[in-house]
Amino acid sequence: MPASEPLRKPPWFKINRLAVGEKASSVLNTIAENGLHTVCTSAACPNKGACFAEGTATFMILGDVCTRACRFCNIETGRPGGEDLQEADRLADAAARMGLRFVVVTSVCRDDLADEGAAAFARTITALRRKIPQVRVEVLTPDFSGREDCLRTVLSAGPHVFNHNLETVERLTLRIRTKARYNRSLSVLETVREMEPDLPTKSGLMVGLGETREEMRATFADLAGAGIQRLTIGQYLQPTRHHHPVARYYEPEEFVEMREEAKAAGIPAVLSGPLVRSSYHAGEFVTAE
């Protein structure tokens, strides 16, 4: 098969990205009116229609231009603008208008900033707590170049879940994740567990990038060794022909097998399926066992 020709999805693999209904319209209007970004749209998430229709979204702070160029990601790469110090308050207002009680906040990578965006996470958590006193917040952060001072800044604001995605197996990391390091991401998760032992830590993996099942099992063991309590496993989908190609599509029963293998490795809660993503149904998954 020519390299330029994408691998065809299996007949059973169905995606509906359409955001229809009153709730979806309300979510989209609220996001637009508050000048916000979502990873749902920027990263071309296959679940965005379902999430919008359910009245929720995953907020993406610090703009929609990333300083890294990971080969799996649809977010634009370039030179971002300056920090928007009012973004946190607008996000909290949007979350309140949407009636959210569990909010997931992620960001682009901002290697250009002195603190790599850590203070923006803290501001956002604080603004959400002020606007919605009973809110629970999950943060999905970059690696902050492994800096403990950045992690302390985020943790000081009191998130309820800390998520950092490992994304793929060690062999493929340098090819797939620009500037990232496999062991550094593991160290981020381990350091957070050491700093806040009672804080749930979480990570996510994509499959279909060219990894082997043996490599996946080794990765499960590494994540368990880092002390994570929650793991998501989903099928990689090539955003455009310019991105890393899909090496294979996993069958539904294989996702069941990987879930059991990850749990056997010592990860208590695992959500695994073709359309599973880090933030999909995050509020329900955080209490899963």
C-alpha positions as CSV (number, residue, x, y, z in Angstrom):
1,M,0.0,0.0,0.0
2,P,1.5,3.4,-0.9
3,A,2.5,5.5,2.1
4,S,0.2,8.3,1.0
5,E,-2.9,6.2,1.1
6,P,-4.5,6.0,4.5
7,L,-5.4,2.7,6.0
8,R,-9.2,2.2,5.7
9,K,-11.2,2.0,8.8
10,P,-12.9,-1.3,9.5
11,P,-16.7,-1.4,8.6
12,W,-17.7,-1.4,12.3
13,F,-15.7,1.7,13.1
14,K,-18.3,4.5,13.1
15,I,-17.6,8.2,14.1
16,N,-20.2,10.9,14.4
17,R,-18.6,14.3,14.9
18,L,-21.8,16.2,14.3
19,A,-22.9,18.4,17.2
20,V,-26.6,18.6,17.1
21,G,-29.4,19.6,19.5
22,E,-30.1,22.4,21.9
23,K,-27.4,21.5,24.4
24,A,-24.7,21.3,21.6
25,S,-25.8,24.7,20.3
26,S,-25.7,26.2,23.8
27,V,-22.2,24.8,24.4
28,L,-20.8,26.1,21.2
29,N,-22.4,29.5,21.7
30,T,-21.0,29.7,25.3
31,I,-17.5,28.8,24.2
32,A,-17.6,31.3,21.3
33,E,-19.0,34.1,23.4
34,N,-16.3,33.7,26.1
35,G,-13.5,33.5,23.5
36,L,-12.4,30.1,24.6
37,H,-10.9,27.0,22.9
38,T,-11.6,23.3,23.3
39,V,-9.4,20.4,22.6
40,C,-12.5,18.8,21.2
41,T,-12.4,21.0,18.2
42,S,-8.7,21.9,17.9
43,A,-7.6,18.3,18.1
44,A,-10.4,17.0,15.9
45,C,-11.7,14.6,18.7
46,P,-14.0,11.9,17.3
47,N,-16.2,12.3,20.4
48,K,-16.8,16.1,20.1
49,G,-20.3,15.8,18.7
50,A,-21.4,13.5,21.6
51,C,-19.8,15.6,24.2
52,F,-21.3,18.9,22.9
53,A,-24.7,17.2,22.7
54,E,-24.3,16.1,26.3
55,G,-23.6,19.8,27.3
56,T,-19.9,19.4,28.1
57,A,-16.5,20.1,26.6
58,T,-12.8,19.9,27.5
59,F,-11.4,23.4,27.8
60,M,-8.0,24.2,26.3
61,I,-6.2,27.1,27.8
62,L,-3.2,29.3,26.7
63,G,-4.5,29.6,23.2
64,D,-4.7,27.2,20.2
65,V,-1.2,27.4,18.9
66,C,1.3,24.9,20.3
67,T,5.1,25.2,20.5
68,R,5.6,21.5,19.7
69,A,4.7,19.6,16.6
70,C,3.8,16.1,17.7
71,R,3.1,13.8,14.8
72,F,-0.2,12.6,16.1
73,C,-1.8,15.9,17.0
74,N,-4.0,18.2,14.9
75,I,-3.4,21.3,17.0
76,E,-1.6,24.1,15.0
77,T,2.1,24.5,15.7
78,G,3.7,27.9,15.7
79,R,4.6,31.0,17.8
80,P,1.7,31.6,20.3
81,G,0.7,35.0,21.5
82,G,1.1,36.3,25.0
83,E,-0.8,35.0,28.0
84,D,-4.4,36.1,28.4
85,L,-4.7,36.8,32.1
86,Q,-8.5,37.1,32.0
87,E,-9.0,33.7,30.3
88,A,-9.4,31.8,33.6
89,D,-12.4,34.0,34.7
90,R,-14.1,33.6,31.3
91,L,-13.6,29.9,31.4
92,A,-15.1,29.7,34.9
93,D,-18.0,31.8,33.7
94,A,-18.6,29.4,30.8
95,A,-18.4,26.4,33.0
96,A,-21.0,27.9,35.3
97,R,-23.3,28.8,32.4
98,M,-23.0,25.2,31.1
99,G,-23.9,23.8,34.6
100,L,-20.7,21.8,34.9
101,R,-19.7,20.3,38.2
102,F,-16.7,18.4,36.8
103,V,-14.4,20.4,34.5
104,V,-11.5,19.1,32.5
105,V,-8.8,21.6,31.6
106,T,-5.9,21.0,29.3
107,S,-3.5,23.2,27.3
108,V,-1.2,23.5,24.4
109,C,2.5,23.2,25.2
110,R,4.0,26.6,25.9
111,D,7.7,26.1,26.0
112,D,8.0,29.8,25.2
113,L,6.7,30.9,28.7
114,A,9.0,31.1,31.7
115,D,6.8,28.7,33.7
116,E,5.6,26.8,30.6
117,G,2.0,27.7,31.4
118,A,1.8,26.3,35.0
119,A,0.5,29.5,36.5
120,A,-2.4,29.5,33.9
121,F,-3.5,26.1,35.2
122,A,-3.4,27.4,38.8
123,R,-5.4,30.5,37.9
124,T,-8.0,28.5,36.1
125,I,-8.5,26.0,39.0
126,T,-8.8,29.0,41.4
127,A,-11.3,30.8,39.2
128,L,-13.4,27.6,38.8
129,R,-13.4,27.1,42.6
130,R,-14.4,30.7,43.2
131,K,-17.2,30.6,40.6
132,I,-18.5,27.0,41.3
133,P,-17.7,26.2,44.9
134,Q,-18.5,22.5,44.5
135,V,-16.6,22.0,41.3
136,R,-14.2,19.2,40.7
137,V,-11.3,19.9,38.3
138,E,-9.2,17.5,36.3
139,V,-6.1,18.9,34.7
140,L,-4.4,17.3,31.7
141,T,-1.0,19.0,31.6
142,P,2.0,19.0,29.3
143,D,5.3,17.6,30.8
144,F,6.6,21.1,31.8
145,S,10.0,19.8,30.7
146,G,9.9,17.7,33.9
147,R,10.2,20.8,36.1
148,E,9.1,20.2,39.7
149,D,8.5,23.9,40.3
150,C,5.8,23.9,37.6
151,L,4.2,20.8,39.0
152,R,4.1,22.4,42.5
153,T,2.4,25.5,41.0
154,V,-0.4,23.5,39.5
155,L,-0.8,21.2,42.5
156,S,-0.9,24.2,44.9
157,A,-4.3,25.2,43.4
158,G,-5.8,21.9,44.4
159,P,-6.9,19.9,41.3
160,H,-9.0,16.8,42.0
161,V,-7.3,14.7,39.3
162,F,-3.9,15.1,37.7
163,N,-3.6,13.7,34.2
164,H,-0.5,13.6,31.9
165,N,-0.6,11.4,28.8
166,L,2.3,9.1,28.0
167,E,0.6,8.7,24.6
168,T,2.7,5.8,23.2
169,V,5.4,3.2,23.9
170,E,9.0,4.0,24.6
171,R,10.3,3.0,21.1
172,L,7.9,5.3,19.3
173,T,8.1,8.4,21.6
174,L,10.8,10.3,19.9
175,R,9.1,9.7,16.5
176,I,5.6,10.7,17.7
177,R,6.0,13.2,20.5
178,T,8.2,16.2,19.6
179,K,10.5,17.3,22.4
180,A,8.9,14.8,24.8
181,R,10.7,11.9,26.5
182,Y,9.2,8.7,27.7
183,N,11.0,8.5,31.0
184,R,10.4,12.2,31.7
185,S,6.6,11.7,31.3
186,L,6.8,8.7,33.7
187,S,8.8,10.9,36.1
188,V,6.1,13.6,36.0
189,L,3.5,11.2,37.0
190,E,5.7,9.7,39.7
191,T,6.7,13.1,41.1
192,V,3.0,14.1,41.4
193,R,2.3,11.0,43.3
194,E,5.2,11.7,45.7
195,M,4.1,15.3,46.2
196,E,0.4,14.6,46.6
197,P,-0.1,10.9,47.5
198,D,-3.9,11.2,47.9
199,L,-4.4,12.9,44.5
200,P,-5.6,10.5,41.7
201,T,-3.1,10.4,38.9
202,K,-4.1,9.4,35.4
203,S,-2.6,8.8,32.0
204,G,-3.6,7.9,28.4
205,L,-2.3,5.8,25.6
206,M,-3.0,5.6,21.9
207,V,-2.7,2.3,19.9
208,G,-2.3,1.8,16.2
209,L,0.9,3.8,15.8
210,G,3.0,0.8,15.2
211,E,3.5,-0.6,18.7
212,T,3.5,-4.2,19.6
213,R,1.3,-5.9,22.2
214,E,4.5,-6.8,24.1
215,E,5.5,-3.2,24.2
216,M,2.1,-2.2,25.4
217,R,2.4,-4.7,28.3
218,A,5.8,-3.2,29.2
219,T,4.2,0.3,29.1
220,F,1.4,-0.8,31.4
221,A,4.0,-2.1,33.9
222,D,5.9,1.2,33.7
223,L,2.8,3.2,34.3
224,A,1.8,1.0,37.2
225,G,5.3,1.5,38.6
226,A,4.8,5.3,38.4
227,G,1.7,4.8,40.6
228,I,-1.1,5.9,38.3
229,Q,-4.6,4.9,39.3
230,R,-6.5,5.6,36.0
231,L,-5.6,4.8,32.4
232,T,-7.4,5.4,29.1
233,I,-6.6,3.4,26.0
234,G,-7.9,4.4,22.6
235,Q,-7.4,4.0,18.8
236,Y,-5.2,6.5,17.1
237,L,-6.8,8.3,14.2
238,Q,-4.7,10.1,11.6
239,P,-5.9,13.7,11.5
240,T,-4.5,14.5,8.1
241,R,-2.2,12.9,5.5
242,H,0.6,15.0,6.9
243,H,0.4,13.2,10.3
244,H,1.8,9.8,11.4
245,P,-0.2,7.1,9.5
246,V,-2.4,4.5,11.3
247,A,-0.4,1.3,11.3
248,R,-3.4,-0.8,12.2
249,Y,-6.9,-0.7,13.7
250,Y,-7.5,-2.8,16.8
251,E,-10.5,-5.0,17.1
252,P,-13.0,-4.3,20.0
253,E,-12.0,-7.5,21.8
254,E,-8.4,-6.5,21.7
255,F,-9.3,-3.4,23.7
256,V,-10.9,-5.7,26.3
257,E,-7.7,-7.7,26.4
258,M,-5.6,-4.7,26.9
259,R,-7.8,-3.4,29.7
260,E,-7.4,-6.7,31.6
261,E,-3.6,-6.7,30.9
262,A,-3.3,-3.1,32.3
263,K,-5.3,-4.0,35.4
264,A,-3.2,-7.1,35.9
265,A,-0.1,-4.9,35.7
266,G,-1.4,-3.0,38.7
267,I,-3.5,-0.1,37.4
268,P,-6.8,-0.1,39.3
269,A,-9.1,1.5,36.7
270,V,-8.8,1.2,33.0
271,L,-11.1,2.6,30.3
272,S,-10.2,0.9,26.9
273,G,-12.0,1.1,23.6
274,P,-11.7,2.4,20.0
275,L,-13.1,5.9,20.7
276,V,-11.8,6.3,24.3
277,R,-10.0,9.5,24.8
278,S,-8.3,11.0,27.9
279,S,-11.2,13.3,28.8
280,Y,-14.2,11.4,27.5
281,H,-16.7,10.9,30.3
282,A,-13.9,11.9,32.7
283,G,-16.3,12.8,35.5
284,E,-17.7,9.3,35.5
285,F,-14.3,7.6,35.1
286,V,-12.6,9.4,38.0
287,T,-14.6,7.3,40.6
288,A,-14.4,4.1,38.6
289,E,-12.7,1.0,39.9
